Amino acid sequence: MLWTLLKIILFIAIVVGAVFGLSILTEMDNLGVLIVMGREFVITPLIAVVGTIVLLLVVWLLFRIVGLLVATLRFLNGDETAMSRYFDRRSERKGYEALGEGMMALAAGEGRLAIRKAERAEKYLSRPELTNLVVAQGAEMVGDRALATETFKQLVTDDRTKFVGVRGLMKQRLDAGDTETAMKLAEKALALRPKNAEVQTTLIGLQSKHEDWAGARGTLAAALKAGNLPRDVHKRRDAVLALAHAREAMAEGQVAAATRDVAEANRLAPGLVPAAVMAARLDVEAGRKRQAAKAVRKAWDQNPHPNLAAAFAAIEPDETPEQRLKRFRPLLAKHAGHPEVRMLEAELHIAAEDFPAARKALGDLAEAHPTARSVTLMAAIERGEGAEDRVVRGWLARAVTASRGDQWVCSNCGHVHEDWAPICANCETFDTLDWSEVRQSQAALAGPAQMLPLIVGALEDQSEPEPEEAEIVEVTEAEDTPAEVDPDSPAPGAEAAAQPEPEEPRATQN
Ligand SMILES: [Zn+2]
């Protein structure tokens, strides 16, 4: 407002000044008379002023012409760029200014502006390998997929920006869910830049998603060689890939190849539970019991896991419960006090029908850390010791609302898996399955079991559950009691059920 006012005042002042100056000039006496070729020219002050301005202009033009002449002379002398340099310097400056503004716009998140500036810069610079980079990013920013694709394709045509173009196209295919094409592009990108960590990771993920285990192992080796992976991480992932390869071979009936690959996986990562379990199983089938026991024990030393206990039990399927308990002693001694070991020992004692020993082994686990498995074990112990049905049912009712304990959980998306797999079934990420407990709120667990007290009360007069035993000790509640926990409640070895949430008890009306 004030600025506009000032401008108006300034404009009026200039006009008044000019008029005033003009009137002074016209009123002044003539400066003199110029005689050129016999003719007289009267020089008024006005002509003098105008003449001076014209003279200045002529001098400026002369300088420009001299500059151009110098450039022309240089050009004729062999310096070909001198001419174009003379003309280009100005537009180059403008071009870089526009490019800089475009990059600023990118950083500020203004995609459209960035594209406009880059297009302007391209007009002055003619350097598509630079300006297209800004256009592509701007297009991605504003979600203009078609423009981004077109720009990436242009980048591919230039050797200097080929990698950027291929990578951009790869990302676009990934976003569109076209993993097939994305994988081919990732391979192409990696051929251009074999050491690029990001593309390596992407390619390994895609190859494992497409179950190209051998290809993924190759890429993993390249990542290690390029120094993009710590050696221990490489070892672990290589083991997982070898195991996945072994499983595939096994599914196709190629036992020899499966044995070789699983041995490799077991050697690379002795603590990888599914590898140890599979190695032990193949060893048992081939009659190598000692080797099987060694594989299991090595993995158990790193972390006790029910699958390992089951594999260890399967080495001697026909032994008595007492013999089994004796054979398990070294395993139990290794991680004394660990919940897994306490539950395993309790299960072994229950199988041997030594209920007081089972109670002692379990200790306060069912109270301190109630899980479906520990609470069900408590029910079996009470039942074995001849407690009242009410007590047994009380424990079983608690099992419904208890946590499911440790399960194979994807550390990326939290999806719970029944069995270990190299790829998460939900988010399809590679090697993300951990043996851990899902954190659930008490409300979420209790939800389906709100009516349990009623059901448990109504069952008072029904037949009592009969604990059964199978494999090592399948602590299963008899199928003829309708409103109990799911029949396949946790058994040793069998990983503590895979249902993400407790199942609704089947209430009966009869
Ligand atoms: Zn996942």
Boltz pocket constraint, residues with backbone or C-beta under 6 A from the ligand:
constraints:
  - pocket:
      binder: B
      contacts: [[A, 410], [A, 411], [A, 412], [A, 413], [A, 414], [A, 415], [A, 424], [A, 425], [A, 426], [A, 427], [A, 428], [A, 429], [A, 432]]
      max_distance: 6.0
